[in-house]
Amino acid sequence: MADRKAPGALQVEKTPACEAMVIGAHPDDDDFAAGGTSALWAKQGKKVVWVVMTDGAEGSEIPDLVDTDLMLTREQEQRMACETLGVQAVEFLRYPDGHLTNSEAARKSLVRLIRKYRPRVVVTHDPSQHIFAPDPDEKPGDTAYLNHPDHRATGNIVLDAIFPAVGNPRSYRELLAEGLLPYQVHELYLFFSDRVNTYIDISEVIELKARGLQCHATQFEPDTNMLDMIKSWAEGTAREAKEKKGLEMHYAEAFRRIKLYVPEEEKESKE
């Protein structure tokens, strides 16, 4: 903006305080999409924070379960998973599962958290991904997956929070009184996207990812072989990385990586 150097202008903070914030709609979404990447970064000494948008209260097929009981159980499962993976903090926003909307309250809650933690990278759902569907002529035995509306809502809330609100000194000015200054996110990673351009090698943490998912006991049958399932998915992603990028990996996670800000020192190092 033209007046960013004018008297009284508030400068936007551009120095990250942690490596990443992973924002998922439900407990276990972050685990499936970025559990390996989170564990890898944590193992490298980087701070990773997770956010869960909804209360997870529709994550059961038993109608008479008490919502609060299921919510608290799933939150405890998520805490255990984060501890397993090395994720240092997890925030629960507790919006109603299955009914998440891109509301003013939801956007403000994320602006608060992003300003609080100042992640270099924000990782979340690709909001443009509505349907995952194989060609029925090529794979007649496979069925489609309709992307959960909470997933799409989460992605849209995150994008609308990041721009313009997180970095705008005039957005949610009441947050300034909490010491939460405007901040510039450096990169955005979108998961479960059909426009993948980045692959992370999670081979050294594949077992950690499986153990983290096993913490979500309410979501899987007791005899589920989580490690084999996760290895199979991650092998498929690694094959894709080989085909598209020539990368050699055993197990991988995939993202659509979008740069939002490049620090001057990075620009100079590439000149």
Backbone as CSV, one residue per row, in Angstrom:
resi,resn,N_x,N_y,N_z,CA_x,CA_y,CA_z,C_x,C_y,C_z
1,MET,0.836,-1.189,0.000,0.000,0.000,0.000,0.872,1.241,0.000
2,ALA,0.349,2.344,-0.506,1.154,3.539,-0.722,1.592,4.204,0.574
3,ASP,0.858,3.974,1.685,1.189,4.696,2.908,1.914,3.833,3.928
4,ARG,2.574,2.757,3.502,3.200,1.865,4.487,4.392,2.492,5.197
5,LYS,4.920,3.610,4.658,6.019,4.314,5.327,5.563,5.628,5.937
6,ALA,4.272,5.848,5.960,3.729,7.084,6.507,3.792,7.063,8.039
7,PRO,3.765,8.237,8.677,3.748,8.289,10.145,2.577,7.481,10.708
8,GLY,2.868,6.642,11.696,1.814,5.839,12.308,1.575,4.509,11.628
9,ALA,2.214,4.275,10.481,2.029,2.992,9.786,2.654,1.868,10.602
10,LEU,1.966,0.743,10.667,2.465,-0.417,11.408,3.112,-1.392,10.436
11,GLN,4.378,-1.704,10.685,5.091,-2.592,9.783,4.653,-4.047,9.977
12,VAL,4.621,-4.782,8.902,4.235,-6.188,8.942,5.444,-7.036,9.326
13,GLU,5.268,-7.890,10.338,6.341,-8.793,10.770,6.567,-9.853,9.697
14,LYS,7.826,-10.068,9.322,8.134,-11.037,8.273,9.103,-12.124,8.728
15,THR,9.455,-12.118,10.008,10.366,-13.124,10.545,9.561,-14.232,11.216
16,PRO,9.640,-15.461,10.722,8.858,-16.558,11.314,9.328,-16.889,12.729
17,ALA,8.385,-17.404,13.528,8.716,-17.885,14.864,8.674,-19.404,14.935
18,CYS,8.136,-20.047,13.901,8.149,-21.513,13.816,8.159,-21.917,12.352
19,GLU,8.399,-23.177,12.091,8.514,-23.636,10.714,7.165,-23.778,10.031
20,ALA,6.208,-24.411,10.714,4.963,-24.734,10.010,3.774,-24.783,10.945
21,MET,2.623,-24.434,10.379,1.334,-24.649,11.013,0.499,-25.481,10.051
22,VAL,0.085,-26.661,10.510,-0.739,-27.559,9.703,-2.174,-27.429,10.197
23,ILE,-3.084,-27.081,9.298,-4.469,-26.799,9.674,-5.391,-27.787,8.976
24,GLY,-6.011,-28.659,9.759,-6.924,-29.664,9.218,-8.328,-29.481,9.739
25,ALA,-9.284,-30.044,9.030,-10.683,-29.906,9.423,-11.020,-30.741,10.647
26,HIS,-10.507,-31.981,10.701,-10.887,-32.931,11.748,-9.648,-33.530,12.418
27,PRO,-9.800,-34.057,13.637,-8.720,-34.860,14.191,-8.396,-36.005,13.234
28,ASP,-7.178,-36.204,12.939,-6.536,-37.182,12.044,-6.319,-36.687,10.627
29,ASP,-6.925,-35.550,10.223,-6.663,-35.012,8.878,-5.205,-34.589,8.734
30,ASP,-4.685,-33.891,9.741,-3.278,-33.467,9.683,-2.350,-34.681,9.635
31,ASP,-2.727,-35.740,10.377,-1.909,-36.958,10.424,-1.803,-37.606,9.051
32,PHE,-2.959,-37.781,8.400,-2.975,-38.424,7.093,-2.204,-37.602,6.065
33,ALA,-2.437,-36.300,6.054,-1.911,-35.465,4.978,-0.460,-35.052,5.178
34,ALA,-0.088,-34.762,6.425,1.231,-34.177,6.667,1.906,-34.731,7.905
35,GLY,1.487,-35.903,8.367,2.108,-36.491,9.549,3.576,-36.792,9.346
36,GLY,3.922,-37.289,8.164,5.322,-37.598,7.877,6.172,-36.350,7.764
37,THR,5.673,-35.373,7.031,6.409,-34.115,6.871,6.581,-33.422,8.213
38,SER,5.533,-33.423,9.025,5.615,-32.804,10.353,6.649,-33.505,11.220
39,ALA,6.627,-34.836,11.206,7.593,-35.606,12.008,9.012,-35.357,11.521
40,LEU,9.198,-35.275,10.213,10.523,-35.033,9.637,11.051,-33.664,10.061
41,TRP,10.219,-32.642,9.926,10.651,-31.294,10.304,10.923,-31.208,11.797
42,ALA,10.067,-31.857,12.600,10.289,-31.865,14.050,11.604,-32.554,14.396
43,LYS,11.901,-33.641,13.693,13.147,-34.372,13.914,14.358,-33.513,13.554
44,GLN,14.161,-32.581,12.635,15.234,-31.672,12.232,15.356,-30.475,13.179
45,GLY,14.550,-30.482,14.248,14.627,-29.418,15.237,13.740,-28.225,14.948
46,LYS,12.831,-28.358,13.995,11.938,-27.260,13.633,10.628,-27.362,14.419
47,LYS,10.105,-26.223,14.803,8.842,-26.207,15.547,7.668,-26.313,14.585
48,VAL,6.771,-27.255,14.876,5.575,-27.484,14.065,4.356,-27.406,14.976
49,VAL,3.341,-26.688,14.534,2.097,-26.519,15.279,0.948,-27.068,14.435
50,TRP,0.018,-27.762,15.085,-1.162,-28.260,14.385,-2.412,-27.547,14.893
51,VAL,-3.373,-27.384,13.991,-4.672,-26.812,14.320,-5.760,-27.748,13.814
52,VAL,-6.774,-27.986,14.629,-7.938,-28.789,14.239,-9.156,-27.869,14.283
53,MET,-9.823,-27.724,13.147,-10.907,-26.757,13.043,-12.189,-27.181,13.756
54,THR,-12.575,-28.458,13.644,-13.873,-28.890,14.173,-13.717,-29.763,15.410
55,ASP,-14.866,-30.036,16.048,-14.852,-30.836,17.274,-14.814,-32.342,17.027
56,GLY,-14.911,-32.765,15.763,-14.835,-34.191,15.437,-16.008,-35.008,15.943
57,ALA,-17.110,-34.352,16.323,-18.218,-35.044,16.982,-19.074,-35.889,16.034
58,GLU,-18.849,-35.780,14.721,-19.583,-36.639,13.788,-18.715,-37.800,13.292
59,GLY,-17.565,-37.977,13.922,-16.641,-39.030,13.509,-16.934,-40.362,14.156
60,SER,-18.180,-40.815,14.040,-18.574,-42.117,14.583,-19.852,-42.572,13.893
61,GLU,-20.080,-43.875,13.908,-21.311,-44.422,13.347,-22.289,-44.849,14.447
62,ILE,-22.027,-44.409,15.680,-22.893,-44.725,16.819,-23.705,-43.472,17.159
63,PRO,-24.986,-43.429,16.805,-25.777,-42.202,16.958,-25.915,-41.701,18.385
64,ASP,-25.944,-42.604,19.387,-26.230,-42.150,20.745,-24.986,-41.810,21.565
65,LEU,-23.831,-41.750,20.936,-22.651,-41.267,21.652,-22.850,-39.794,22.012
66,VAL,-22.441,-39.419,23.215,-22.524,-38.021,23.635,-21.456,-37.213,22.896
67,ASP,-21.884,-36.127,22.248,-20.960,-35.327,21.437,-19.721,-34.906,22.216
68,THR,-19.918,-34.406,23.417,-18.785,-33.908,24.202,-17.804,-35.027,24.534
69,ASP,-18.343,-36.211,24.836,-17.466,-37.341,25.152,-16.597,-37.708,23.960
70,LEU,-17.219,-37.775,22.777,-16.458,-38.115,21.578,-15.448,-37.021,21.267
71,MET,-15.847,-35.767,21.400,-14.933,-34.656,21.141,-13.695,-34.755,22.030
72,LEU,-13.902,-34.950,23.329,-12.774,-34.995,24.259,-11.888,-36.210,24.008
73,THR,-12.513,-37.330,23.645,-11.732,-38.528,23.322,-10.858,-38.289,22.101
74,ARG,-11.452,-37.703,21.075,-10.693,-37.471,19.840,-9.599,-36.430,20.051
75,GLU,-9.852,-35.447,20.885,-8.807,-34.469,21.171,-7.634,-35.117,21.901
76,GLN,-7.951,-36.033,22.818,-6.869,-36.730,23.512,-6.083,-37.615,22.546
77,GLU,-6.783,-38.273,21.623,-6.099,-39.068,20.594,-5.165,-38.178,19.773
78,GLN,-5.651,-36.966,19.438,-4.826,-36.065,18.638,-3.598,-35.598,19.408
79,ARG,-3.764,-35.335,20.700,-2.607,-34.945,21.521,-1.569,-36.066,21.567
80,MET,-2.043,-37.298,21.707,-1.124,-38.438,21.740,-0.391,-38.574,20.412
81,ALA,-1.108,-38.360,19.313,-0.474,-38.440,17.999,0.585,-37.355,17.841
82,CYS,0.270,-36.148,18.281,1.235,-35.050,18.187,2.489,-35.343,19.004
83,GLU,2.298,-35.908,20.184,3.448,-36.265,21.015,4.300,-37.321,20.324
84,THR,3.653,-38.277,19.679,4.372,-39.323,18.952,5.204,-38.740,17.817
85,LEU,4.637,-37.774,17.115,5.281,-37.211,15.928,6.280,-36.108,16.255
86,GLY,6.226,-35.569,17.464,7.105,-34.465,17.824,6.515,-33.099,17.559
87,VAL,5.221,-33.054,17.248,4.539,-31.775,17.032,4.421,-31.067,18.389
88,GLN,4.916,-29.843,18.467,5.081,-29.199,19.770,3.816,-28.594,20.348
89,ALA,2.830,-28.252,19.513,1.606,-27.636,20.025,0.444,-28.004,19.116
90,VAL,-0.741,-28.113,19.717,-1.945,-28.366,18.933,-3.061,-27.505,19.491
91,GLU,-3.812,-26.873,18.597,-4.917,-25.992,18.963,-6.225,-26.579,18.434
92,PHE,-7.263,-26.587,19.274,-8.575,-27.105,18.891,-9.572,-25.951,18.864
93,LEU,-10.159,-25.691,17.697,-11.090,-24.574,17.568,-12.542,-24.993,17.793
94,ARG,-12.855,-26.259,17.678,-14.139,-26.831,18.105,-15.364,-26.276,17.375
95,TYR,-15.214,-25.949,16.101,-16.413,-25.634,15.311,-17.166,-26.944,15.050
96,PRO,-18.499,-26.898,14.878,-19.283,-28.130,14.750,-18.863,-28.978,13.547
97,ASP,-18.505,-30.208,13.816,-18.118,-31.171,12.783,-19.269,-31.341,11.786
98,GLY,-18.931,-31.284,10.508,-19.930,-31.460,9.459,-20.674,-30.206,9.083
99,HIS,-20.408,-29.104,9.786,-21.165,-27.870,9.559,-20.256,-26.652,9.511
100,LEU,-18.999,-26.852,9.184,-18.038,-25.756,9.161,-18.332,-24.818,7.989
101,THR,-18.333,-23.526,8.264,-18.545,-22.530,7.213,-17.444,-21.477,7.272
102,ASN,-17.261,-20.817,6.165,-16.256,-19.759,6.065,-16.840,-18.491,6.689
103,SER,-16.882,-18.485,8.012,-17.520,-17.400,8.760,-16.493,-16.386,9.239
104,GLU,-16.995,-15.227,9.668,-16.133,-14.197,10.240,-15.397,-14.736,11.460
105,ALA,-16.122,-15.493,12.301,-15.514,-16.037,13.524,-14.398,-17.012,13.201
106,ALA,-14.622,-17.868,12.205,-13.603,-18.856,11.838,-12.360,-18.179,11.280
107,ARG,-12.559,-17.191,10.419,-11.404,-16.489,9.855,-10.613,-15.771,10.945
108,LYS,-11.320,-15.108,11.848,-10.639,-14.369,12.911,-9.855,-15.312,13.823
109,SER,-10.427,-16.482,14.100,-9.731,-17.427,14.978,-8.415,-17.870,14.360
110,LEU,-8.370,-18.029,13.047,-7.118,-18.420,12.392,-6.156,-17.245,12.270
111,VAL,-6.680,-16.052,12.036,-5.801,-14.879,12.019,-5.083,-14.770,13.361
112,ARG,-5.824,-14.980,14.453,-5.232,-14.927,15.792,-4.106,-15.953,15.932
113,LEU,-4.362,-17.199,15.510,-3.367,-18.253,15.690,-2.152,-18.064,14.785
114,ILE,-2.372,-17.651,13.550,-1.244,-17.463,12.629,-0.365,-16.313,13.111
115,ARG,-0.990,-15.242,13.597,-0.192,-14.145,14.153,0.519,-14.569,15.437
116,LYS,-0.117,-15.405,16.223,0.483,-15.866,17.484,1.729,-16.711,17.231
117,TYR,1.632,-17.671,16.309,2.737,-18.617,16.102,3.697,-18.193,14.992
118,ARG,3.262,-17.356,14.071,4.076,-16.882,12.953,4.794,-18.019,12.216
119,PRO,4.039,-18.940,11.612,4.680,-20.035,10.872,5.260,-19.561,9.536
120,ARG,6.399,-20.115,9.189,6.948,-19.826,7.856,6.049,-20.407,6.781
121,VAL,5.571,-21.626,7.041,4.723,-22.345,6.087,3.375,-22.647,6.738
122,VAL,2.308,-22.436,6.006,0.985,-22.909,6.425,0.591,-24.055,5.503
123,VAL,0.163,-25.160,6.105,-0.180,-26.380,5.372,-1.664,-26.669,5.605
124,THR,-2.427,-26.865,4.521,-3.858,-27.100,4.706,-4.469,-27.785,3.489
125,HIS,-5.775,-28.021,3.561,-6.532,-28.649,2.483,-6.561,-27.752,1.243
126,ASP,-6.559,-28.370,0.068,-6.776,-27.638,-1.173,-8.284,-27.421,-1.315
127,PRO,-8.765,-26.176,-1.196,-10.213,-25.944,-1.227,-10.848,-26.146,-2.593
128,SER,-10.018,-26.186,-3.630,-10.561,-26.347,-4.977,-10.814,-27.801,-5.344
129,GLN,-10.393,-28.722,-4.469,-10.518,-30.153,-4.770,-11.872,-30.666,-4.268
130,HIS,-12.807,-30.859,-5.181,-14.150,-31.299,-4.805,-14.321,-32.813,-4.916
131,ILE,-13.717,-33.420,-5.930,-13.955,-34.840,-6.198,-12.637,-35.533,-6.524
132,PHE,-12.428,-36.706,-5.931,-11.323,-37.582,-6.295,-11.955,-38.791,-6.979
133,ALA,-11.809,-38.893,-8.284,-12.539,-39.936,-9.003,-11.688,-40.566,-10.103
134,PRO,-11.490,-41.889,-10.049,-10.786,-42.568,-11.142,-11.700,-42.681,-12.359
135,ASP,-11.105,-42.833,-13.514,-11.889,-43.067,-14.731,-12.559,-44.439,-14.601
136,PRO,-13.895,-44.499,-14.618,-14.573,-45.792,-14.428,-14.292,-46.801,-15.531
137,ASP,-13.844,-46.329,-16.705,-13.483,-47.266,-17.765,-12.119,-47.892,-17.501
138,GLU,-11.219,-47.105,-16.854,-9.881,-47.612,-16.560,-9.865,-48.443,-15.277
139,LYS,-10.662,-48.038,-14.300,-10.710,-48.744,-13.008,-12.166,-48.974,-12.612
140,PRO,-12.827,-49.897,-13.265,-14.262,-50.103,-13.029,-14.598,-50.556,-11.614
141,GLY,-13.632,-51.107,-10.892,-13.912,-51.570,-9.538,-13.690,-50.522,-8.465
142,ASP,-13.162,-49.348,-8.856,-12.871,-48.288,-7.886,-14.009,-47.274,-7.833
143,THR,-14.223,-46.714,-6.661,-15.251,-45.691,-6.502,-14.615,-44.335,-6.206
144,ALA,-15.405,-43.279,-6.386,-14.923,-41.921,-6.168,-15.010,-41.551,-4.693
145,TYR,-14.277,-40.504,-4.335,-14.362,-39.931,-2.997,-14.758,-38.469,-3.167
146,LEU,-15.897,-38.106,-2.575,-16.329,-36.713,-2.604,-15.679,-35.994,-1.427
147,ASN,-14.896,-34.991,-1.721,-14.143,-34.304,-0.672,-15.105,-33.687,0.342
148,HIS,-14.839,-33.969,1.600,-15.712,-33.526,2.693,-15.877,-31.999,2.656
149,PRO,-17.100,-31.493,2.828,-17.289,-30.034,2.815,-16.488,-29.305,3.882
150,ASP,-16.223,-29.959,5.033,-15.381,-29.331,6.056,-13.956,-29.156,5.557
151,HIS,-13.481,-30.096,4.712,-12.132,-29.974,4.145,-12.055,-28.733,3.252
152,ARG,-13.054,-28.602,2.377,-13.059,-27.467,1.452,-13.249,-26.154,2.196
153,ALA,-14.123,-26.182,3.206,-14.334,-24.966,4.001,-13.056,-24.559,4.717
154,THR,-12.349,-25.544,5.280,-11.097,-25.237,5.977,-10.106,-24.562,5.046
155,GLY,-9.922,-25.130,3.854,-8.993,-24.531,2.904,-9.364,-23.093,2.573
156,ASN,-10.647,-22.842,2.352,-11.086,-21.483,2.033,-10.910,-20.539,3.215
157,ILE,-11.205,-21.011,4.418,-11.016,-20.173,5.605,-9.544,-19.789,5.750
158,VAL,-8.656,-20.773,5.569,-7.222,-20.507,5.704,-6.763,-19.476,4.678
159,LEU,-7.141,-19.668,3.422,-6.724,-18.733,2.385,-7.256,-17.332,2.655
160,ASP,-8.511,-17.236,3.078,-9.105,-15.922,3.315,-8.541,-15.270,4.577
161,ALA,-8.053,-16.087,5.517,-7.402,-15.524,6.708,-6.019,-14.989,6.357
162,ILE,-5.270,-15.785,5.581,-3.909,-15.379,5.224,-3.909,-14.089,4.412
163,PHE,-4.822,-14.016,3.457,-4.893,-12.791,2.649,-6.325,-12.316,2.527
164,PRO,-6.551,-11.071,2.965,-5.527,-10.108,3.393,-5.321,-10.003,4.898
165,ALA,-6.139,-10.682,5.710,-6.267,-10.305,7.123,-5.019,-10.488,7.961
166,VAL,-4.311,-11.635,7.826,-3.162,-11.890,8.702,-2.125,-10.777,8.591
167,GLY,-1.898,-10.287,7.395,-0.854,-9.288,7.190,-1.342,-7.857,7.077
168,ASN,-2.608,-7.624,7.321,-3.155,-6.275,7.164,-3.283,-5.601,8.538
169,PRO,-2.553,-4.502,8.772,-2.608,-3.832,10.077,-4.001,-3.332,10.454
170,ARG,-4.886,-3.184,9.475,-6.220,-2.667,9.766,-7.263,-3.785,9.899
171,SER,-6.856,-5.027,9.688,-7.782,-6.149,9.855,-7.761,-6.614,11.302
172,TYR,-8.935,-6.758,11.899,-9.065,-7.234,13.290,-8.128,-6.446,14.212
173,ARG,-8.312,-5.133,14.213,-7.407,-4.269,14.977,-7.443,-4.563,16.474
174,GLU,-8.524,-5.194,16.940,-8.580,-5.547,18.357,-7.504,-6.564,18.731
175,LEU,-6.977,-7.307,17.742,-5.913,-8.269,18.028,-4.593,-7.571,18.356
176,LEU,-4.444,-6.335,17.930,-3.219,-5.596,18.233,-3.069,-5.416,19.736
177,ALA,-4.206,-5.259,20.438,-4.164,-5.092,21.889,-3.699,-6.366,22.590
178,GLU,-3.778,-7.508,21.882,-3.296,-8.779,22.423,-1.828,-9.010,22.077
179,GLY,-1.230,-8.026,21.418,0.166,-8.163,21.002,0.340,-8.977,19.736
180,LEU,-0.747,-9.195,19.002,-0.703,-10.019,17.794,-0.600,-9.114,16.569
181,LEU,0.628,-8.891,16.150,0.904,-7.960,15.062,0.713,-8.619,13.701
182,PRO,0.472,-7.817,12.665,0.331,-8.390,11.318,1.591,-9.135,10.909
183,TYR,1.398,-10.202,10.160,2.512,-11.090,9.824,2.371,-11.581,8.384
184,GLN,3.507,-11.774,7.727,3.540,-12.272,6.351,3.933,-13.746,6.316
185,VAL,3.005,-14.626,5.976,3.307,-16.042,5.769,4.181,-16.172,4.528
186,HIS,5.202,-17.028,4.587,6.127,-17.158,3.466,5.616,-18.131,2.396
187,GLU,5.088,-19.281,2.823,4.667,-20.292,1.851,3.386,-20.978,2.297
188,LEU,2.683,-21.499,1.307,1.456,-22.250,1.530,1.613,-23.611,0.878
189,TYR,1.346,-24.671,1.629,1.364,-26.034,1.089,-0.068,-26.575,1.147
190,LEU,-0.606,-26.957,0.008,-1.948,-27.525,-0.047,-1.855,-29.031,-0.239
191,PHE,-2.560,-29.786,0.608,-2.516,-31.239,0.480,-3.781,-31.793,-0.148
192,PHE,-3.673,-33.049,-0.612,-4.743,-33.727,-1.345,-5.216,-32.852,-2.508
193,SER,-4.247,-32.462,-3.310,-4.492,-31.577,-4.448,-4.202,-32.311,-5.746
194,ASP,-4.891,-31.926,-6.822,-4.576,-32.505,-8.134,-3.572,-31.634,-8.895
195,ARG,-2.976,-30.656,-8.189,-1.962,-29.794,-8.805,-0.663,-29.853,-7.993
196,VAL,-0.277,-31.062,-7.621,0.927,-31.276,-6.813,2.175,-30.833,-7.568
197,ASN,3.086,-30.157,-6.866,4.375,-29.790,-7.471,5.555,-30.027,-6.531
198,THR,5.269,-30.537,-5.319,6.319,-30.715,-4.311,6.141,-32.047,-3.599
199,TYR,7.246,-32.784,-3.462,7.220,-34.086,-2.782,8.225,-34.073,-1.642
200,ILE,7.794,-34.542,-0.487,8.657,-34.618,0.688,8.979,-36.081,0.967
201,ASP,10.261,-36.378,1.084,10.709,-37.740,1.372,10.512,-38.023,2.859
202,ILE,9.571,-38.917,3.169,9.274,-39.238,4.577,9.735,-40.651,4.939
203,SER,10.670,-41.180,4.168,11.106,-42.564,4.371,11.611,-42.818,5.792
204,GLU,12.354,-41.859,6.353,12.941,-42.104,7.680,11.934,-41.963,8.819
205,VAL,10.716,-41.467,8.501,9.718,-41.291,9.571,8.406,-42.015,9.258
206,ILE,8.436,-42.934,8.296,7.193,-43.597,7.897,6.577,-44.378,9.057
207,GLU,7.402,-44.998,9.885,6.862,-45.738,11.027,6.280,-44.794,12.071
208,LEU,6.882,-43.635,12.248,6.335,-42.635,13.157,4.962,-42.183,12.689
209,LYS,4.822,-41.963,11.383,3.523,-41.543,10.852,2.462,-42.594,11.155
210,ALA,2.794,-43.852,10.957,1.843,-44.929,11.233,1.488,-44.985,12.718
211,ARG,2.491,-44.820,13.583,2.221,-44.853,15.029,1.343,-43.680,15.449
212,GLY,1.555,-42.526,14.818,0.715,-41.382,15.118,-0.736,-41.647,14.758
213,LEU,-0.964,-42.223,13.599,-2.328,-42.527,13.177,-2.971,-43.588,14.057
214,GLN,-2.178,-44.508,14.559,-2.723,-45.539,15.440,-3.280,-44.956,16.734
215,CYS,-2.865,-43.742,17.079,-3.400,-43.100,18.285,-4.879,-42.768,18.143
216,HIS,-5.357,-42.668,16.908,-6.766,-42.330,16.663,-7.613,-43.596,16.708
217,ALA,-7.700,-44.174,17.882,-8.335,-45.491,18.044,-9.816,-45.484,17.706
218,THR,-10.478,-44.343,17.848,-11.910,-44.286,17.541,-12.186,-44.383,16.039
219,GLN,-11.169,-44.204,15.225,-11.379,-44.097,13.784,-11.014,-45.351,12.994
220,PHE,-10.417,-46.351,13.659,-9.954,-47.529,12.931,-10.303,-48.804,13.673
221,GLU,-10.497,-49.861,12.923,-10.707,-51.163,13.528,-9.448,-51.589,14.270
222,PRO,-9.591,-52.335,15.378,-8.414,-52.725,16.175,-7.367,-53.508,15.390
223,ASP,-7.806,-54.254,14.371,-6.849,-55.077,13.622,-6.314,-54.380,12.367
224,THR,-6.557,-53.073,12.241,-6.041,-52.344,11.082,-4.515,-52.358,11.082
225,ASN,-3.932,-52.773,9.967,-2.476,-52.749,9.830,-2.080,-51.378,9.283
226,MET,-1.913,-50.443,10.203,-1.692,-49.058,9.811,-0.395,-48.877,9.035
227,LEU,0.655,-49.546,9.461,1.945,-49.368,8.797,1.879,-49.820,7.351
228,ASP,1.287,-50.976,7.099,1.180,-51.456,5.719,0.338,-50.514,4.876
229,MET,-0.759,-50.012,5.448,-1.635,-49.099,4.713,-0.916,-47.808,4.352
230,ILE,-0.220,-47.233,5.332,0.476,-45.973,5.098,1.649,-46.160,4.134
231,LYS,2.357,-47.285,4.280,3.452,-47.559,3.343,2.946,-47.672,1.913
232,SER,1.816,-48.340,1.736,1.256,-48.506,0.395,0.922,-47.152,-0.230
233,TRP,0.262,-46.276,0.533,-0.069,-44.948,0.019,1.189,-44.148,-0.287
234,ALA,2.140,-44.172,0.649,3.345,-43.367,0.481,4.227,-43.890,-0.647
235,GLU,4.189,-45.202,-0.887,4.914,-45.765,-2.033,4.325,-45.252,-3.337
236,GLY,2.999,-45.195,-3.399,2.352,-44.666,-4.596,2.739,-43.225,-4.854
237,THR,2.813,-42.441,-3.799,3.222,-41.043,-3.941,4.679,-40.948,-4.380
238,ALA,5.523,-41.831,-3.858,6.932,-41.836,-4.255,7.080,-42.203,-5.736
239,ARG,6.256,-43.139,-6.208,6.302,-43.484,-7.640,5.917,-42.277,-8.488
240,GLU,4.927,-41.549,-8.027,4.512,-40.337,-8.739,5.637,-39.313,-8.759
241,ALA,6.353,-39.182,-7.639,7.488,-38.256,-7.570,8.567,-38.641,-8.583
242,LYS,8.777,-39.951,-8.763,9.753,-40.446,-9.738,9.303,-40.121,-11.159
243,GLU,8.014,-40.390,-11.437,7.489,-40.173,-12.787,7.465,-38.693,-13.169
244,LYS,7.070,-37.831,-12.227,6.871,-36.418,-12.557,8.114,-35.562,-12.360
245,LYS,8.946,-35.928,-11.354,10.078,-35.065,-11.011,11.425,-35.763,-11.081
246,GLY,11.422,-37.072,-11.340,12.673,-37.812,-11.366,13.298,-38.001,-9.999
247,LEU,12.500,-37.926,-8.949,13.000,-38.031,-7.582,13.012,-39.482,-7.125
248,GLU,14.039,-39.843,-6.378,14.160,-41.202,-5.861,13.790,-41.218,-4.380
249,MET,12.657,-41.790,-4.058,12.185,-41.876,-2.677,11.498,-43.221,-2.480
250,HIS,11.532,-43.723,-1.260,10.759,-44.925,-0.945,9.328,-44.558,-0.563
251,TYR,9.218,-43.516,0.292,7.911,-43.090,0.773,7.850,-41.564,0.727
252,ALA,6.702,-41.031,0.316,6.619,-39.577,0.146,5.232,-39.048,0.491
253,GLU,5.191,-37.754,0.807,3.955,-36.985,0.884,4.017,-35.901,-0.182
254,ALA,2.845,-35.474,-0.665,2.802,-34.554,-1.799,1.973,-33.317,-1.467
255,PHE,2.393,-32.184,-2.045,1.725,-30.917,-1.788,1.766,-30.029,-3.030
256,ARG,0.835,-29.109,-3.082,0.936,-27.999,-4.022,1.567,-26.846,-3.248
257,ARG,2.776,-26.501,-3.589,3.542,-25.471,-2.871,3.378,-24.135,-3.570
258,ILE,3.047,-23.114,-2.784,2.802,-21.769,-3.317,3.636,-20.777,-2.510
259,LYS,4.459,-20.012,-3.182,5.270,-19.000,-2.498,4.479,-17.699,-2.385
260,LEU,4.441,-17.148,-1.185,3.750,-15.896,-0.931,4.709,-14.749,-0.652
261,TYR,5.925,-15.091,-0.192,6.919,-14.065,0.142,8.297,-14.693,0.107
262,VAL,9.239,-14.000,-0.530,10.629,-14.465,-0.577,11.504,-13.417,0.105
263,PRO,12.138,-13.775,1.235,13.013,-12.818,1.937,14.137,-12.337,1.033
264,GLU,14.589,-11.115,1.287,15.626,-10.510,0.459,16.902,-11.349,0.430
265,GLU,17.264,-11.960,1.582,18.499,-12.758,1.609,18.401,-13.971,0.688
266,GLU,17.176,-14.523,0.555,17.010,-15.659,-0.365,17.129,-15.195,-1.813
267,LYS,16.578,-14.037,-2.104,16.685,-13.508,-3.467,18.142,-13.265,-3.829
268,GLU,18.901,-12.662,-2.888,20.309,-12.339,-3.146,21.150,-13.590,-3.340
269,SER,20.826,-14.669,-2.582,21.619,-15.889,-2.683,21.432,-16.601,-4.008
270,LYS,20.355,-16.268,-4.716,20.061,-16.918,-5.990,20.484,-16.068,-7.179
271,GLU,20.970,-14.884,-6.910,21.405,-14.003,-8.003,22.840,-14.295,-8.412
